[in-house]
Amino acid sequence: MQRSQPWPWAALVSVATAVVLVGCAPAPLTPVDRGAHLQAPTALTPLQQLRRMAPAPGLQLPDPLRAARQALRDEMVDEQGIASWYGPGLHGRRTASGERFNTHDFTAAHPHYAFGTRLCVLSRDGKAVEVRVNDRGPYAKNRIIDLSRAAAEALDMVDSGVRRVQLWKLDAEETCDDRLDVLAAAAEAG
């Protein structure tokens, strides 16, 4: 009995594999593409986007641009709802982060922001305060944040116990004043 030669099949498989591999190879870089991979594009924060979109004073924005600015303003506010504040009986107790609660610090309890996150809390009457998340809560129904007494005093809500607020996470170098300036400019423009 005579064996068939394996080489014709091996040659056919080799040629088919080479064709598939060549088809999957990336295209050569053109002069325009060379170096494009060296600089990664940087993502702009909503604050930077609004600053770039700021119109010249007195310029009337077309409706699509006004709508885009409103969408960005809405994106800049992370949450809206009712804030409350911790009572004095919790002073000195351990928070969920492990640190001791101090009613004189500008801190807050929030259900999902990471400990150490800085938030700007703005009341409807325009008062704002920057707080640092160091606890979990609030556990009262329909509340979005619990504030320390110092933060509650800054928002003038100690007597009422609650206040309607907007809040948002601050970027590393951003302050409440920075964000409020941009929001005010966006409100004036459109």
Secondary structure, DSSP 8 states (H G I E B T S, - for coil): -----SHHHHHHHHHHHHHHHHHHS-----TTTTTGGGS------HHHHHHHT---TT----HHHHHHHHHHHHHH--EEEEEEE--GGGTTSB-TTSSB--TTS-EEE-SSS-TT-EEEEEETTS-EEEEEEEE----STTEEEEE-HHHHHHTT-TTTSEEEEEEEE--TT--HHHHHHHHHHHHHH-
